[in-house]
Amino acid sequence: MNRFRNFNGFVASSLAVILALCITFLPCLSHAGMESEIDHLLEYIETSGCTFNRNGTIHDGQDACEHIRKKYAHTKRYIKTTEDFIQYAATKSSMSGRPYQVTCEGNEMPTAKWLLDELARFRKTSQ
């Protein structure tokens, strides 16, 4: 009987260690996935061939990407998900609060919608 008590203690201790490791490393895995998605969105912006309207000024994809990278660097500590990245760094002016617009092939839309659509497509094809 004493042998089973030791075995149960060993199993409980092992499960506790496994759970602790999962809790410790899961955010890192999640963060790595988020960084991959953000990198994809930044490349998507840069190579899109679309124009971006920021506070009434038109920018190409390279300029827009550079601007969003700078904003991301300043807001990174608040960003926990790719959707946070889109909301806080890529879709509206921090100064005026006005939403960014993107025009691709003559179709204008909010940058938020454009990026969320691309994120959904990227996630679907990455599975």
Beta strands, then each sheet from edge to edge (+ up, - down):
strand 1: 51-54
strand 2: 57-60
strand 3: 101-104
strand 4: 107-110
sheet 1: 2+ 1- 3+ 4-
end
